[in-house]
Amino acid sequence: MSDTLVVPLVIRPPARGDWTVVDPNSTRLRVKATFAGPGRSMRQLQDDVRDDRFTLTSVIEADPPSGPYRIELASRLNALEEVRRLGLTITDVDPPELTVQVDRFVTTDLPVVVQADSFKILQATVTPPTVKVRLPESQLRRIKKPEIIAPIEVLVRDQLRSGELKPGLPVELNDVLLIPPPGIDQARFFTDRVSVTAVIEHRDQSKSLKSVYVRFDLSQDQWRKYDLEVKNNADLALEIKVRGPSDILASLTPQDVRAYVEISTSDVIRTEGWLTRPVSFVLPPGVVLDQTAPQVQFRLVERQRTTP
């Protein structure tokens, strides 16, 4: 018997490979394959495909360089265990080949920088000053500043506010957990913690902002289908309290703050009840909300269709 079926195909690098694929979605696709073999095996295959129990998984054992890598599917798929186990052969496959973008891992030493948001760091010593990192080559090229971040904001902020830590005096911090720079999601640190000795300047202050207007995030399709009703319109012009560096707060205005309520289709109700949602805020770097997030009560009412 023979039959042409659409089956899922996963192509992956070896478990201990020194490379990865830039776009994982390019290695997860559905292919149209023509299978041939004994009737019993074909019927089992048809049942497994129908019940979503059959997947072709091919491991690339080659060690390609960074860049495009061409994979011939027709010759590769017949060697797979899931095909041979059923005593089947694949006589045709569409597409016959696939090209993926390979990204090799590199190991390099990157400097560690101390970072904080709500206060200024006058002086800092990091031990060790550099760490060894393994990451994809393309991500290393994209880094604007090739450095690893040692955040100390949370570790000393409460001590500053309580007066336990005096600005201008050195503070010693052990086991500061490192974080990769923005845009890096596959970095592996050979050392993930450092020690920091820092001298800081306290710049953390608070400020009240009036008339911060709340917006509602709905899709264009939702705006066409539903009317938005807010229980108390006074909730749409908020007075909020924020905290952050004094030089940033000095010029901060309500227009610099984005306040919004995100609404999904599941929030649609057709009763007299109201939904309560907290307001989310987008604030400048280093500025945080210094209060409990306010809430807004609203509902979406489906518009009545009219017939001309």
Residue pairs with C-beta under 8 A, 6 or more apart in sequence:
1 36
1 37
1 38
1 39
1 42
2 34
2 35
2 36
2 37
2 42
2 91
3 34
3 35
3 42
3 45
3 46
4 32
4 33
4 34
4 35
4 92
5 32
5 33
5 35
5 45
5 46
5 49
6 30
6 31
6 32
6 33
6 49
7 30
7 31
7 33
7 49
7 54
7 55
7 56
8 28
8 29
8 30
8 54
8 55
8 56
9 28
9 29
9 30
9 31
9 55
9 56
9 57
9 58
9 73
9 77
10 27
10 28
10 55
10 56
10 57
10 58
11 27
11 57
11 58
11 59
11 60
11 71
11 98
11 100
12 21
12 27
12 57
12 58
12 59
12 60
13 19
13 20
13 21
13 59
13 60
14 59
14 60
14 61
17 60
17 63
18 63
18 104
18 105
19 63
19 64
19 66
19 102
19 103
19 104
19 105
20 102
20 103
20 105
20 136
20 186
21 27
21 100
21 101
21 102
21 103
22 100
22 101
22 102
22 103
22 136
22 138
23 100
23 101
26 98
26 100
26 101
27 98
27 100
29 98
31 56
31 73
31 93
31 94
31 95
32 93
32 94
33 56
33 77
33 90
33 92
33 93
33 94
34 90
34 91
34 92
34 93
35 42
35 45
35 83
35 88
35 89
35 90
35 91
36 42
36 88
36 89
36 90
36 91
37 86
37 87
37 88
37 89
38 87
41 86
41 87
41 88
42 88
44 86
45 54
45 86
45 88
47 53
48 54
54 82
55 82
56 77
56 80
56 82
56 83
57 80
57 82
58 71
58 73
58 76
58 77
58 80
60 69
60 71
62 69
64 102
65 102
65 104
66 102
66 103
66 104
66 137
66 138
67 101
67 102
68 99
68 100
68 101
68 102
69 99
69 100
69 101
69 102
70 97
70 98
70 99
71 97
71 98
71 99
71 100
72 96
72 97
73 93
73 95
73 96
73 97
73 98
74 90
74 92
74 93
74 96
74 97
77 83
77 90
77 93
78 84
78 89
78 90
83 89
83 90
103 136
103 137
103 138
103 139
104 136
104 137
105 134
105 135
105 136
105 137
106 134
106 135
106 136
106 137
106 140
107 132
107 133
107 134
108 132
108 133
108 135
108 140
109 130
109 131
109 132
109 133
110 130
110 131
110 133
110 146
110 147
110 148
111 129
111 130
111 146
111 147
111 148
112 126
112 128
112 129
112 130
112 131
112 147
112 148
112 149
112 150
112 178
112 194
113 126
113 147
113 148
113 149
113 150
114 121
114 124
114 126
114 150
114 152
114 196
114 198
115 121
115 149
115 150
115 151
115 152
115 153
116 151
116 152
116 153
116 156
116 200
117 153
117 244
117 245
117 285
117 286
118 153
118 157
118 203
118 204
118 243
118 244
118 245
118 286
118 288
119 153
119 156
119 157
119 160
119 167
119 200
119 201
119 202
119 203
119 204
119 245
120 200
120 201
120 203
120 245
121 152
121 198
121 199
121 200
121 201
122 168
122 198
122 199
122 200
122 201
123 170
123 198
123 199
124 196
124 197
124 198
124 199
125 196
125 197
125 198
126 150
126 194
126 195
126 196
127 194
127 195
127 196
127 197
128 191
128 194
131 148
131 178
131 189
131 190
131 191
131 192
131 194
132 189
132 190
132 191
133 148
133 180
133 187
133 188
133 189
133 190
134 187
134 188
134 190
135 180
135 184
135 186
135 187
135 188
136 186
139 183
139 184
139 185
139 186
139 187
140 146
142 183
143 181
143 183
143 184
144 181
145 181
146 181
147 181
148 178
148 179
148 180
148 181
148 189
149 178
149 179
149 180
149 181
150 176
150 178
150 194
150 196
151 176
151 177
151 179
152 173
152 176
152 196
152 198
155 173
155 176
156 165
156 171
156 173
156 198
156 200
157 204
159 165
159 171
160 167
160 200
160 202
160 204
161 204
165 171
165 200
167 200
167 201
167 202
168 199
168 201
169 199
170 197
170 198
170 199
171 197
171 198
171 199
171 200
172 195
172 196
172 197
173 195
173 196
173 197
173 198
174 195
175 193
175 195
176 193
176 194
176 195
176 196
177 192
177 193
178 189
178 191
178 192
178 193
178 194
180 187
203 245
203 246
203 247
204 243
204 244
204 245
204 246
205 243
205 244
205 245
205 246
205 249
206 241
206 242
206 243
206 249
206 290
207 241
207 242
207 243
207 244
207 249
207 252
208 239
208 240
208 241
209 239
209 240
209 241
209 242
209 252
209 253
209 254
209 257
210 239
210 254
211 237
211 238
211 239
211 254
212 237
212 238
212 239
212 240
212 254
212 257
212 259
213 236
213 237
213 238
213 254
213 259
214 235
214 236
214 237
214 238
214 259
214 260
214 261
214 279
214 296
215 258
215 259
215 260
215 261
216 228
216 260
216 261
216 263
216 298
217 260
217 261
217 262
217 263
218 226
218 228
218 263
222 263
222 265
222 300
225 302
225 303
226 268
226 300
226 301
226 302
226 303
227 300
227 301
227 303
228 298
228 299
228 300
229 298
229 299
229 300
229 301
230 236
230 296
230 297
230 298
231 274
231 297
231 298
231 299
232 297
235 294
235 295
235 296
235 297
236 296
238 259
238 279
238 294
240 257
240 259
240 281
240 289
240 291
240 294
241 289
241 290
241 291
242 249
242 252
242 257
242 283
242 287
242 288
242 289
242 290
243 287
243 288
243 289
243 290
244 252
244 283
244 284
244 286
244 287
244 288
245 286
245 287
248 284
248 286
248 287
249 287
252 284
252 287
256 283
256 284
257 281
257 282
257 283
258 281
258 282
259 279
259 280
259 281
260 279
260 280
260 282
261 277
261 278
261 279
261 280
261 296
261 298
262 277
262 280
263 277
263 298
263 300
267 275
267 277
267 300
268 300
268 302
269 275
269 299
269 300
270 301
270 302
273 299
274 297
274 298
274 299
275 297
275 298
275 299
276 295
276 296
276 297
277 295
277 296
277 298
278 293
278 294
278 295
279 293
279 294
279 295
279 296
280 293
281 289
281 293
283 289
